[in-house]
Amino acid sequence: MPVKKSLLEPIALRQPLRQVRVAGFLRPAEAAEQLRRELEQASYERGRREGEQALSEQLVRQRAELLELQNGVLDTLQQTLPHLRQECERELIGVALEAAAKLVASLPISAEMIEAVVREALQQVEDTTSITVQLHPEDLALLQKTNSPLLLPGGGVERMRFQGLASVARGGCIVLTQFGAVDARREAKIERLKRALLT
């Protein structure tokens, strides 16, 4: 039976050992280098995590600022669009009325047209015994030339008098009564239409 040796007994070697190291242990320079590398790696990882966190916080802030800016733009648009729509409507109405006025002004003046204008104005007059119809002198001459029934005595009204007045534009008239006046000039009609449309 072999004899067991104690762990504390010296080991006899045939040759001296050279460059022997204890397993698991480093020389002080190697240990310092390894420690430096580990600290450097730990610092790198900490810096990377802190950088990622700072970047994440910055992105969250920028996203919040962008959202606030977007909401501000949307609010401004919501407040501006109704005003802009009203302004565009007013401009379009103005352009349409201007075009209508030019078209009406370019229409040839006829006796039938003048009679229609006078009849329309007379429909707005209350029953009265005295009426003065003011027309442009050329329109009055046109009615006289065509022997308009409006000029005949008693043309529906007991005392209706026609007066040529240069201040009344062609194609319109003003009817005067004891109760007031009816302005049936073209420009007055367009102005009333404009007020009605823009209010």
Secondary structure as UniProt FT lines:
FT   TURN            7..8
FT   TURN            23..24
FT   HELIX           28..106
FT   HELIX           111..123
FT   STRAND          130..135
FT   HELIX           137..145
FT   TURN            146..147
FT   HELIX           149..151
FT   TURN            153..154
FT   STRAND          159..164
FT   TURN            166..167
FT   TURN            170..171
FT   STRAND          173..177
FT   TURN            178..179
FT   STRAND          180..183
FT   HELIX           186..198
//
